[in-house]
């Protein structure tokens, strides 16, 4: 077997900060086009390579090629069984695993496939959703993303992190009336009027549903408070920004309706209070009842809910079950000390090789 840690180091050494992935994608394209069993299509700086073996199931292995900006960690360094470098965990280790599978798994080889495979390498995941390369593929050629299920190579240390939470951010606007702080009774303090909502947020008990054996924990958190004009003026406006992460045991529409109803019970629309939805991202159910994803989560492999948001939700919107599974510790992603351990990438590779070469139940 190829030294996967060394392969990941080679990938790290090809810088691919968001919006500058082209050299890395150029290299992947040239390399994958040498493999006769793959049909390779490039859309912008996004690359899709697909087999056509005629199996009844198709597994999509997907991951982003970009990294966060370099922070004195742009050159790979291997110390024993640990690789250091930007993107080593998030997620060039996952890409190295997919690249190895693309090379080795083919008919009449030591790794006979039991499913068709699609490899999706997309750009600009680490920046705003409006720039996403995956969105570009969805808009231009959604057919290239077709499959029975998806494994997204986000760092999970070789454990299954199923589905993901949906998210919403809202601004709650409170109105008041300006006055001099020497005569506050002549006005109405908008910041004070936000107090009942802030108290309700502090006392809120999150839902904790268990879905497909995965424990999700919701959250509703105030993340910003704005208001005030001067040190001697009663403020006539205040804005509380709230971030909500919700579990995928309900639809996005149901979650939004329940959240807005909860906020509405803690404000006073008759006094001009309003709610503005400023951002939303869909949830993704674990879908571990799908045969391929169930097989991945079997054999005592650790599984948990994804407490956060990933692009598995984008595939779920296309009707494709998806889960997160890749090498690397997610807690070191984006840090100067980002690193990847050998046992993590080898454990992930072994699990995926077993999955794609074992007959589907």
C-alpha positions in Angstrom: 0.0 0.0 0.0 1.1 3.5 -0.7 2.4 5.5 2.3 -0.8 7.6 2.7 0.8 10.0 5.2 3.5 10.8 2.6 0.9 11.2 -0.1 -1.0 13.6 2.1 2.3 15.5 2.6 2.7 15.8 -1.2 -0.9 17.2 -1.3 -0.2 19.7 1.4 2.9 21.0 -0.4 0.6 22.0 -3.4 -0.9 25.1 -1.9 -4.6 25.4 -2.5 -6.0 28.2 -0.3 -9.6 29.1 -1.3 -9.8 30.8 -4.7 -6.3 29.5 -5.5 -7.0 25.7 -5.9 -6.3 25.6 -9.7 -2.7 24.2 -9.4 -3.8 21.4 -7.2 -6.9 20.6 -9.4 -4.6 20.8 -12.5 -2.4 18.1 -10.9 -5.4 15.9 -9.9 -6.9 16.3 -13.4 -3.7 15.2 -15.2 -3.2 12.3 -12.8 -6.8 10.9 -12.9 -7.0 11.2 -16.7 -4.3 8.6 -16.9 -6.7 6.0 -15.4 -8.7 4.4 -18.2 -11.5 3.3 -15.9 -12.4 6.9 -15.0 -14.4 9.4 -17.0 -13.0 12.8 -15.8 -15.0 16.1 -16.1 -13.8 19.5 -15.0 -16.2 22.4 -14.3 -14.2 25.5 -13.3 -11.9 24.4 -10.5 -14.1 21.4 -9.7 -13.3 17.9 -10.8 -15.5 14.8 -11.0 -14.2 11.3 -11.9 -16.7 8.5 -12.5 -16.6 4.8 -13.2 -19.1 3.0 -15.4 -18.9 -0.6 -14.4 -22.6 -1.2 -14.3 -23.1 -2.1 -10.6 -26.6 -1.4 -9.1 -25.2 0.9 -6.5 -23.0 4.1 -6.9 -21.1 5.5 -4.0 -20.0 9.2 -4.2 -16.7 10.1 -2.4 -16.6 13.8 -2.1 -14.3 16.5 -0.6 -13.1 20.0 -1.0 -9.7 20.9 -2.3 -9.2 24.3 -0.6 -7.6 25.1 2.7 -7.8 28.1 5.0 -4.9 30.6 4.6 -1.4 29.4 5.4 -0.2 30.3 8.9 3.5 29.4 8.9 2.4 25.9 8.1 2.4 25.8 4.3 5.2 23.2 4.0 4.4 19.6 5.1 6.5 18.2 7.9 6.4 14.6 9.0 7.6 13.8 12.5 7.4 10.1 13.2 3.8 9.1 12.5 2.4 12.6 12.5 2.1 15.0 9.5 2.0 18.7 10.2 0.7 21.3 7.7 -2.2 23.4 6.6 -5.1 21.2 5.3 -3.5 18.0 6.5 -6.7 17.2 8.6 -9.1 19.4 6.7 -9.1 17.7 4.3 -6.2 16.6 2.2 -5.9 13.4 4.2 -9.4 12.5 3.0 -8.5 13.5 -0.5 -5.4 11.3 -0.4 -7.6 8.3 0.7 -10.0 9.0 -2.2 -7.1 9.4 -4.6 -5.7 6.0 -3.6 -9.0 4.3 -4.0 -9.4 5.9 -7.4 -6.1 4.3 -8.4 -6.4 0.8 -6.8 -10.1 -0.2 -7.0 -10.9 -1.5 -10.4 -12.0 -4.8 -12.0 -9.4 -7.6 -12.4 -7.2 -6.1 -9.6 -6.4 -7.0 -6.0 -9.3 -4.7 -5.1 -12.3 -5.8 -7.1 -15.1 -3.3 -6.8 -18.7 -4.1 -5.8 -20.1 -0.6 -6.4 -19.6 2.1 -9.0 -17.7 5.1 -7.7 -17.8 8.8 -8.2 -15.0 11.1 -6.9 -16.0 14.7 -6.4 -13.3 17.2 -5.7 -14.7 20.7 -5.3 -13.4 24.2 -4.6 -14.1 27.0 -2.2 -15.7 25.2 0.8 -13.8 27.3 3.4 -15.4 30.6 2.3 -19.0 31.9 2.1 -21.6 29.5 0.6 -22.2 31.9 -2.3 -18.7 31.0 -3.6 -19.0 27.2 -3.2 -17.7 25.0 -5.9 -20.2 22.4 -5.0 -22.9 24.9 -5.7 -21.3 25.5 -9.1 -21.5 21.8 -9.8 -25.2 21.6 -8.6 -26.2 24.4 -10.9 -24.2 23.4 -13.9 -24.2 19.6 -13.9 -26.2 18.0 -11.0 -26.1 14.7 -13.0 -22.4 14.4 -12.2 -23.3 14.2 -8.5 -25.8 11.4 -8.9 -25.4 8.4 -6.7 -27.0 6.2 -4.1 -25.2 7.7 -1.2 -22.3 10.1 -0.4 -19.4 9.9 2.0 -17.9 13.3 2.6 -14.3 13.2 3.7 -14.5 15.8 6.4 -12.2 15.0 9.3 -13.9 12.7 11.8 -10.8 10.7 12.9 -12.1 7.6 11.0 -15.4 7.6 12.9 -18.9 8.1 11.4 -20.3 11.5 12.1 -23.8 11.1 10.7 -25.9 13.8 9.1 -25.6 17.3 10.3 -27.6 20.0 12.1 -29.5 22.7 10.2 -28.7 26.3 11.1 -30.6 29.6 11.2 -29.5 33.1 12.2 -32.1 35.8 12.9 -32.0 39.4 14.0 -34.6 40.5 16.5 -35.3 44.3 16.4 -36.6 46.0 19.4 -38.0 49.6 19.3 -37.9 52.2 22.0 -38.0 56.0 22.3 -35.0 58.2 22.8 -34.7 60.4 25.9 -32.1 62.0 28.1 -30.7 59.6 30.7 -31.5 62.3 33.3 -35.2 61.8 32.4 -35.5 58.2 31.3 -39.2 58.1 32.1 -39.8 60.3 29.0 -38.4 57.5 26.8 -38.4 53.7 26.4 -35.1 51.8 26.6 -34.9 49.4 23.7 -32.0 47.5 25.3 -34.0 46.9 28.5 -36.9 45.7 26.3 -34.7 42.9 25.0 -34.2 41.6 28.6 -37.1 39.1 28.5 -35.8 37.5 25.3 -32.3 37.3 26.7 -33.5 35.7 29.9 -35.5 33.2 27.9 -32.4 32.4 25.9 -30.3 31.9 29.1 -33.0 29.5 30.5 -33.6 27.6 27.3 -33.2 23.8 27.6 -32.2 22.3 24.2 -33.9 19.4 22.6 -31.7 16.2 22.4 -33.3 13.8 19.9 -31.7 10.5 19.1 -31.9 9.6 15.4 -30.5 6.3 14.0 -28.7 5.9 17.3 -27.0 9.3 17.0 -27.5 11.8 19.8 -28.1 15.3 18.5 -28.1 18.4 20.8 -29.8 21.6 19.6 -28.7 25.1 20.6 -30.2 28.6 20.6 -27.6 31.2 21.4 -27.5 35.0 21.4 -24.3 35.8 19.5 -24.6 39.6 19.2 -26.3 42.5 20.9 -26.3 46.0 19.3 -27.8 49.2 20.6 -27.1 52.6 22.0 -26.2 56.0 20.6 -24.3 58.0 23.4 -23.5 57.7 27.1 -26.4 60.0 28.0 -29.1 58.9 25.6 -31.8 56.3 26.3 -31.6 54.0 23.2 -34.5 53.8 20.9 -33.4 50.6 19.1 -31.7 47.4 19.9 -30.9 44.3 17.9 -30.2 40.8 19.2 -28.7 38.3 16.7 -29.5 34.6 17.5 -28.0 31.5 16.1 -30.1 28.3 16.1 -28.7 24.8 15.4 -31.5 22.2 15.0 -31.7 18.5 14.7 -32.7 16.7 11.5 -35.7 14.9 13.0 -37.8 17.7 11.5 -37.9 19.4 8.2 -36.2 22.7 7.7 -39.6 24.4 7.4 -40.9 22.8 10.6 -37.7 23.8 12.5 -37.9 27.4 11.2 -41.6 27.7 12.1 -41.0 26.4 15.7 -38.1 28.7 16.2 -39.9 31.8 15.0 -42.9 30.9 17.2 -40.6 30.6 20.2 -39.0 34.0 19.6 -42.5 35.5 19.0 -43.6 34.4 22.4 -40.8 36.4 24.0 -41.2 39.7 22.1 -44.0 42.3 21.6 -44.9 42.9 18.0 -47.5 45.4 19.1 -44.6 47.6 20.2 -42.9 47.3 16.9 -40.6 44.3 17.6 -39.7 42.3 14.4 -37.8 39.2 13.4 -35.5 39.2 10.4 -34.1 35.8 9.1 -30.6 36.6 7.8 -29.1 33.2 7.1 -30.2 29.6 6.9 -28.6 26.2 6.0 -30.5 22.9 5.7 -30.1 19.9 7.9 -29.2 16.4 6.9 -30.6 13.2 8.5 -28.1 10.5 9.4 -29.6 8.0 6.9 -27.7 5.1 8.5 -30.4 2.7 7.3 -29.0 3.0 3.8 -27.1 -0.3 3.2 -23.8 1.3 2.3 -23.9 3.7 5.2 -25.1 1.0 7.5 -22.2 -1.1 6.5 -19.8 1.8 7.2 -21.2 2.2 10.7 -21.2 -1.5 11.4 -18.4 -3.7 13.0 -18.4 -1.7 16.2 -17.2 1.4 14.4 -17.9 4.5 16.5 -20.8 6.6 15.3 -22.2 9.9 16.5 -24.3 12.9 15.4 -22.5 15.7 13.5 -22.9 18.7 15.8 -22.4 21.3 13.2 -23.0 21.9 9.5 -21.3 20.3 6.5 -21.9 19.9 2.8 -23.7 16.5 3.5 -26.8 18.8 3.7 -26.3 19.9 0.1 -26.4 16.3 -1.1 -29.4 15.6 1.1 -31.2 18.4 -0.7 -30.5 16.5 -3.9 -32.1 13.4 -2.4 -28.9 11.6 -1.8 -28.2 10.1 1.7 -24.8 11.3 3.0 -22.5 11.1 6.0 -19.2 12.5 7.2 -16.2 10.1 7.4 -12.6 11.0 7.0 -9.2 11.0 8.6 -7.9 13.7 11.0 -9.0 15.3 14.2 -11.6 18.1 13.5 -10.5 20.0 16.6 -7.1 20.9 15.0 -8.5 22.0 11.7 -7.8 25.6 10.8 -5.1 25.9 13.5 -1.4 26.6 13.1 -0.8 23.2 14.6 -3.0 21.3 12.2 -1.8 17.7 11.9 -2.7 14.2 10.9 -1.8 10.9 12.5 -0.9 7.8 10.5 -3.3 5.5 12.4 -6.2 7.9 11.6 -5.7 7.9 7.8 -4.9 4.2 7.6 -8.0 3.3 9.7 -10.1 5.4 7.4 -8.6 3.9 4.2 -9.1 0.3 5.5 -12.7 1.0 6.2 -13.5 2.5 2.8 -11.6 -0.2 0.9 -13.6 -2.8 2.8 -16.8 -0.9 2.0 -16.2 -0.6 -1.8 -15.0 -4.2 -2.3 -17.6 -6.1 -0.2 -20.9 -7.1 -1.8 -23.8 -4.8 -0.8 -26.2 -6.6 1.5 
